[in-house]
Amino acid sequence: MRHSILMLSLAVALAAGCQREATPAADTTAPPAAAATQAVDANADEHSYSEPDKVKTSDLALDLAIDFANKQLAGTATYTLEWLDPGATQLVLDTRDLTIEKIEGAGKDGQWSPLKYTLAENDKILGSKLTIDVPERSTTVRVTYKTSPDASGLQWLTPEMTEGKQGPFMFSQSQQIHARSWVPLQDTPRVRFTYSAHVTAPKDAMVLMSADNDPKAARDGDYSFKMPQKIPSYLLAIAAGDLVFEPISERAGVWAEPTMAKKAAAEFADTEKMIQTTEQLYGPYRWDRYDILVLPPSFPYGGMENPRLTFATPTVIVGDKSLVSLIAHELAHSWSGNLVTFSSAKDAWLNEGFTSYVENRIVEAVYGKELADMENVIERDELKSEFTEDNKALQALAVKPGVLKDPDENLSSTVYTKGAWFLQFLEQRFGRDVFDPFLKEYFDHFAFQSIPTATFVEYAKANLLAKHPGKVSDAEFDAWIYEPGVPATAPQTLSQRFSIVNAARIAWVGSAQLPAPAITSKWGTQEWVHFIEGMPETLTHEQLAQLDAAYHFTGTSNGEIAQRWYPLAVRSGYAEANEAIAAFLQRVGRRKLIIPIYKELVKTPEGLQFAQDVFAKAKPGYHPITTGSVEATIAEAQKPVATKPQ
């Protein structure tokens, strides 16, 4: 998942998927305190009630009906179980706000019999523990249930909230622990399973899943899916709406609303090149097809790496391919994350740091080293501003074995940027001729497995450090993983194009002389982002008006530019941007792009009132994850300021 480095921590944002966008605070608060007193297990997942060491799901079969009117999925989930503990007679599943109607077990004769179960009280973070008594240790158990209209992992859109406004739309967001809100299951990356699904829907809605979607499927209201590769629960995904298909290659294409499909396919035309590039580097693509579903603007993240069907925001479709590194990131997850998976959220860097590194290698191969360098500089500049003396405890990639830590206590810059930087350090020390084959062998060795950081450390020291002595010491290696900050030996990246941008900005701030059009006409999104990010904290009204007249930042359709320009406008009191800010916040639900604007607005009483008014209008079109984040931002601003005793 693509994240926002501006988000302060995974504690504010556990989703890590790709989520290079953060998830809501509600998902990331520490789990029940009892977990802190349990024996330390490097592979434990504190965000799941399930007990996969006793019994594990090997296959999931869904039979669901989509009810747009009631905002509900209803049907059955059938589990094929592997009993691991000879004394175990209970199956424990994670749920959130599900209505359980009945639970049955299949006997040796194939007949279904009722099973006793207990649904515990709801925990605001983990949901409700579902304990099923299975005295005969049945290998097949079936749960009949229905979801809540407010399921945290589903968003239901009215026709007016979609791009084409022709019909309703529904999509899921399972990462990090939202799958349990639409399927009762062992909601932990420690458990990988195959799945199949039969889904019924209104005939005018095309249904897709993170499975074998047929580009030629008839839109008839009756759909069947299979996912033969084993996946963790957070990669379970479903979407339904007015969707059509546009091919990119024999194994890649775009699903989108009709008004967006051709535009998206043109923007993502290099997808097949990206797949081939990654295969050359790290081995075959193992998921058969790679399709992209462009969601409505309310999607809270940049992308989500659901296997075979990346979910993507329309905000990266700007007409010049300058933001398609998001597709490189989600594609890279097909190796790092989907193929080799972290075993719990406390090891999020194994997914996102590796993926960010592979993403940059794809961008370099397809679009050139200069673009890859610019993106590295942007992200590392944000890391440098995010890493402070006050949050050193959150800057380590992982904790040493035997130390129990809140799994959500990491900065997003730690998980994504520092993780990728560490791998670039290894690449430069060992050379690509050594490091690329090592990484390919790593993906092969742990394919379709979920591992903790300790397993990677053991593997790397045995297969990289020990085989090439004198390149990197154990102490250097461990410092990257277990110590705060970025080591002094970190490789530095410079961008010649950014040097030109810096010079142009400095000259303008000093003389009000705008750079020559011959220079700026060649700039893409990255240059404009760097140009704005390097500005003083505030500008005068005259300065902002001059920039706006020349470059039309206010009202821009480019979300990456809007994310930087509008906070600067708010800080500087540039009221001329207010109407465009309101329109942007009501049109876009991607957290990375809008939360920085809300955070700037709420710093003043008048800005807070403006934010509340805009949010009241925008809220019906926001995903629950985005709504929670905005509400938390506003609530924090409304807290009374503590005064020191006299």
N, C-alpha and C positions, 0 to 999 in steps of 0.2 A: 504494500500500500504506500502511496506517496504521502509524506508527512509535511507538516508545517514546522520548520525549525523555529518559528517564532513562538510556538507553544512551549510553555515553560517546562513541562515534564510529562512523562508517561503517567505520573500520578494525576496530572490534569488530562491525560490522554492515553489510556491504555490501548488503544486499538492497534497499534503498530502494524499491520497489514500492510497494508500498504498504506497502510495508512501512513504515507508520509503526511498524513493528516492525523490529528490527534482525536481520541475519543473522549466522551464526556466524563466529568468527575465521578458520576455515579457508578461507573464501571471500575474505577480504579482505586477507590478508597481501600485501605487495608482490610483483608478478610477478618473473620471473627478472631478475637484475641487468642482463642484456644490454640490456633495454629502455631503461635509463638512458643508454646510449651511442648509441642510435639518433637520427637526426635528429628534431627535434620536429615533430609533426604535430598540430595542434589537434583534428583529427577522428579521431585514432588511438584504438584500443581495446586497451589493454595486457592485457586479460583474455581475448583470443581469439587462437588461432593462425591463424585463417582469413585469407585474403588477398582481401577483396572488391573491391579495386581491379583484380584480375586476372580473377576470375570470380565471379559472384554467383548465388545461388539465387533464382529468380523464383517457383517453385512447389514445394511439397513434398506428396507423396502417401504416406500411411502405410497399411500393412496389418498390423495387430497382433492378437495373441491375448493375452488376460489370463489368467494362470495364478495363481490365489490360493494354491494349495497350495505352489507353488515360489517365490512372491513374484517373479514375473517377467513382463515383456512380451517377446514374441518376434515377429519378422516382418521386414518390409522397409520401407525408406525410399527413395523414388524422387524424384530431384531434376531439375527442369527448370532448365537452366543458361543464363546469359547470359555469354558469353566477352567480356571487355572489353579484355584485353591480347592483341594479335595474336601475341605470342610465348609465351603461357602454355600449358602442356600438363599442369598439375597442379591438382587440386582438393584443397584442404586443409580438413579438417573438425575440429571440436572433439569430443572424446569423454571420458567418464569411466567407467571400470570396465565398459565394454561388451565383449562377446564378438563379434568380427566373424567371420562364417562365410564370406562370399564377397562380392565386389564385381564388378558387371558394367556394361558400357556398351552402349547401343543404337546399332547401326550405321544407316547411311542406309536399309538394307533393313528396319529394324525388328527385326532379330535381336540377341539379347543375346550378348555375348562377355565372357569374364573380363578383368578389369583387374588389373594389379599394384598392390600397395599396401604401405605401411609403417606400422605402428602403433608409435609411439615409446614409450619408457619413461614411466611415470606420474609426473606432477608433482602434488604433494599439493594444489596450489591449482588449477592449470589443467587437470588431467587429462592425457590422452594425445593428442598430435597425430597425426591420421590423414591421411597423404599418399597420394593416389591418382593414379597415372599415367594420363593420358587422352590418348594420342598423337594420336588422331583428333579430339580436341576435341568429343567427343560432347555433344549438347545434353541427353541424358538418361542419368543414372547411377543405379544401384540398389545399395543396401547391404542385405545380409541379416545380421541381428544379433539378440542377445538381451541383456537387462539383467541386472545383478547383483541378487541379493536385498537387497543393502545400498545400492542406488542412492540417492544423496544427494537426488535430486529426487522420490522416491516414498516414500509411507508406506503400509504394509500393516497393517491392523488386523484382529484376530480379532473374532468376533461379540461377545465379552465387552467389548471396548474401544469399542463403539459405543453410541449412545443407546438404540436399540431392542433390541440384543443378539440380532437375528434372523439376521444373516448377516455375512460379512466385508466389509471396506470398503477401498478404495484411492483415493488422490488424489495429485496432483502438486503440486510447488511449484518452478517453473522459475526464478523470479527469485532471484538475479541471474544466476548462471552454472550453474544446475542442470539446464537443459534438456538439456545434453550428456550427462547421466547416464541419460537415457531415450530420446534420439534423437541419432544422430550428425548434426551440422549446423554451419553457420556461426553459432556462438553469440555473436552480437554485435548490439546494437541498430542498427548501421550497415546491417544487411541486413534488409529487409522482404520478406515473401513471402506469397502466398496458400497455402492448404493444403486438402487433403481427407483423409479417413481412413475406412478400413473396419476395424471393431473387433469381434472376437468375444469372448464372455464367457459364464460360466454363465447359464442362462436366468433365474435369480432375481436377477440383478444388472442394474440399470439403468446404462447407460454414458452419460456426458455429456462434452462437450468445449467448449473456448472457440470455439464455432462455432454452426451453425444447429440447435440442439436443438429438437426438436418436442415441445411440451407434451403432445401426444396420442400420442407414440410408444409402440408396443407393447413390453413387456418380453419379448423373445424371444431374447436372446443374440446378435443379429446387428444391428449398428448402422452407419450411414453418416453422414458429416458433410462439410460444406463451409464454408470460411471465405473468402468472395470478396474481403474487404478485406485489404490487405497488413498484416501484423503483424511485429514483431520476435520473435526466438526466445523471449524471456523471457515472452511472453504465450501461449505454447503450453501448454495445460492439458488434463488428463483426470481423470475421477473415475468410480468405479463402486461401487455398493452398493445397499442397500435404500432406494430413493429414490422419492418421489411428488411430484406437482406441485400447487401451490395458486396460482390466478391472483390478481393484484392489479389488472391492467388488461389491455387488449387486447394490449399489448406488454411487459408486465412481470409477473413472478410469482416464486414461491419453489419451489425444489427442496429437499427435506429428508427425513430419515427420517420415517416415518409419525407417530411420537409428537411430532414437533417441527413439522411442516409448518403446521398451522393457527395455532399460537402464533406462528410466525415471520411468517406472512403478516399477522397482525394487528399485530405490532410494526412491520412495514415497510409498513404500509398507505399511507403518504404517498409511496411511491416514484414514482408517476406524477406527483404534484405537483412533486417534485424534478426530474424529467426536463423537464417543461414550463417550470419556472422557469429552468433552465439554458439551454434552447433560446431562451427570450425574451432572455436575456442575451448568449449567445455563439453562437447559430446552431443549426441542426438537429442532432439526435442521428443519427449516421451509421452506426450498427451494427445497425439493424433492431430486434432485441429487446434488452431489458435484464432478465435473470433473475439471481436470487441463489441460490447453493447454500450452504446452511447445513451446515457440516462438523461432524464430531465434535469434542469439546472438545480433542483433541490438536493441532488446527491451530495452528501456532506463531505466527501473526500475527493481527491484528485482521481484516484483509481483504486480498484480492489482486484487483487490477483486471482479471482475465482478461476480454477483450472478450466481450460478450453473456452472460457467466456469472461475475459477481463471486463469489469464494469468501469466505465470512464466518464468523467465529467465533460460536458460540452464546452466548458470554459477554456479548454486547451485548443479548441478549433478556431484559430485566428486567421487562417488563410495563407500563412507563410511557413508552416511546419516548425516554427521556432519553439514550440512547446511540446513537441512530440517525444522529448526525453521521458515524459510520463509513460508513454507506451513502451519505451525501452526498459523502464523500471518495472512495470507490471509483467512484461515478457520475461525479464531476468528472474522474476520469482518462480518461473517454471523450473528453474534449477535450484535457486537458493530460496527456500521457504516452502514451496509446494513439493519439491522432490526431497530435499533435506530440510527438515523442519525443527524449529526450536521445540523443546519438550515442555516448556512453560514460559509465561510472559517475562519472567525474570531474565531469560536468555534471548530477549527480543533482538539483540544485535546480530545474532546468528542468522536471522531472517533479513533484517533491514540493512545492516552494515554490509553484508555480503552482496545483497541486491543492489545497493547504491554503488558499490565498486563495479559490479558487472554492468550496470546501467551506463556508467561512465566509459567503460571499455567499448560498449556498443555504440555510443554516441561518437566516440573518437573514430571508430572504424567506418561508420556510415557517413558522418558529417564533418569529420576532421578534428585534429587535435586542438585547434584554437577554440572551437565551440565547447569541447570537453573541458578545456582549461578554464574558460569563463564560468562554466557552471560550477566547477570546483571552487573557484575564487569566491563566488557568491555564497555558496554554502559554508565555506570556512570562515568568511567574514562574519556570517551570522552566528556561527559557533563561538567565535572569539568574543562577540558581544553577549552571548548567552552564558558562557562560562565565567563565573565570578568567584571571589573568595567565599561568598556566603553559600554557594551550592557545590562546594568541592565534593561533598559526600555523594553527590548525584552524578559525578563525572566518570566513574569507573564503568567499564563495559560489563564487568561481572564481579562477583565476590568469590573469594577463595573457597574451595570445598570445606564444609564444616561450619560455615558462617551462614546464619539465617538472616535474611534481609527481606524487607517488604519488596515484593517482586515488581512493584510499580515505581519504585524510587529510582528513576533515571530521567535525565533530560533527553528530549528527542534528538538534540544535536549529538548526544553521546551515542545513542542507538544507531542513528543513520550516518552522520558525518564522521564522527571519530572512528566508528567501525570501518567505514570505507577507507579512511585515511590510514588506519592500521594495515589494511591489506595492501594499499599502495606502498607503504613502507616496506612490507615484505617483498612485494614485486620488485622494488628498486634495489633492495639489498641482494636478492637472489638472482634477479634478471628474469625477464619474461620467459626465456627458454627453459627455465627451471620452474618458475612459479605457475605458469599456465598449465603445464602437465600435472603439477601437484593439485591444483584446484579442480581440474577435470577428474583426477583420481579420487579426490574427496567426494565429489558429487556422485561418482559411480559407487564408491565404497558404502556410502550411507543412503543410497537411493531408497526412497519410500520408507525412511525411518525418521523418528523424532529423537533428538539428542540434546543434552545440556552442554554448556560451555566446557565443562571438565572433559567431556569426550573429545571435543575439537582440540583442546589443548594437548591432550595425550597423543592424539593422532598427528598433529602438526609437529610436535617435538620429535616424534619417532620417524616421521616420513619427510620432514623438511629440514629441521634444524640438525638432527643427528646425521643425516645423509650428506649434508653440506656444511661441515663444521667451519667455524671461523667467520661466518656471515652475520649471524644474529645470536647473541648469547641468551641463555635462559632468563637472565635478569632483565635484558632489554625487552624480550617477549612478554614477560610477566608484567612489566611496568605498563605497557600499553593496555593490558586487560584489567589489571587489578588496582592501578593507581589513578588518582584524579588528574585532570588536565591532559594536555597533549605533550608528549616527550619532546625535548629539544632536538632530537634527531629526526623529527618528522620531516618528510620531504616537502619543500615549498613549491607552489605553483604560481607562475606569473603569466599575465596575459598582455600581449602587446596591444591588442585592441582596447583593453581597459586603460592602458597608459594614455591612449589618445582621448578616451572619455574623461579621464581624470584631468588632463590638461585643459580640455574644453570647459569643464565645470569650474575649475579654479579661475580660468580667464573670465568666465561670465560673472562669477560671484564678485570678482574684483573690479570689473569694468562695465558690466551690464551688456557686454558685446556677445551676442549669441554666436555659437560656432557656425561656420559656413555651411550652407545646405549641401555642398559637395561632400562634406564629412558626415553630417547626420543622415543623409539620404541612404547611406549604406548601413546604418545601425539597425539591428534587430532587437527583439525583446530583451535579450541579456544586456546589451549596451544601455538601453533606456532604464532598465532596472538599476544598473550600477550608477548611472547618472543621477537618478533620484535618491538612491540610498546614501550617496555620499554628500548630499546637501546638508547645510547647517540644520540644527534642530528646528528652527523656524525661519521663514522668509517674510519679507514685507509684502504688503498687498500688491505693490507695483511689480515686484519681482515675480510673484505668482501669476499675475495678469499677463506679464510679458511672455512667460513660458507657455501659458495657456493659449495665448494668441498665436504663438508660433507652432506649438506641437499638439494642441487640442487634447491635453491630458484629461480634462474634465469631460465626462461622457464617453471615455474610451471603452471600446469593446474588449480590450485586452485586460483580463482580470489580474495578471501579474503586475501590470503597470498601475491599475486602479488600487491594488492592495498597498502600494507604496505612496501614490500620489494623494489619495484621500486622507490618510492620517496626517500627512504633512499639511494639507489644506486645513484640516480641523485644528491642528496645533497653532497654525498661523492666523486663525480667525478669518479664513477666506470664505465668506458666506456665499459667494457666487457658485460654489461647488455643492451647496446643500441639496438642491433639487436633484442633481445627478447622483449624489450619495444616496439619497432616499430611494431613487429608482434602482440603483445598483443593489442595495440591501434587500429590496423587495423582489428583485429578479433572480438573484443568485443565493444558493444555500450552501455553497462550499465553504467549510469552516475556515480553511486557510486564508481565504480571500476576504471574508467579512469580519472575523473576530478582531483582527488588528484595528479595524475602523471603529467597531463598537467600543473597544478598550480605550481608544483615544477620545471618543465622544463623551464617555461617562465621567471624564476627569473634571468637567465643569458642570454646574447646575443646569445651565441652558442646554449644554450638550447632552446631559443625561435625559432631560425632558425630550429632546429631539430623538434620542435613541429609543426611548420608551414608546413614543408615538409611531416611529417607523416600525419597530418590532411588533406592535399591535396589529399593523396591517400585513406584515410579512409572515408572522407566525403560522397562519394556516398553510402556507406553502413550504415551510421548513420541515426537514426530517427531525424526528424526536431527538436525535443526537445533537443536531445544531441548536434546536430549541433549548435543550438543557444547558448548553455552553453559553448561549446569549443570556438566558435567565440568571446563570451564575455570575456572569460579568456585571449585569445590572444590579443584582443583589449585593455583590461585594462593594459596589460604588455607593449603595444606599446605607451601608453600615455607618454608625456614628463614629466620628474620629475620636480616638482615645486621647484624653488630655492628661498631662503629667500632674500629679498632686503638687499643690503649692507648698 
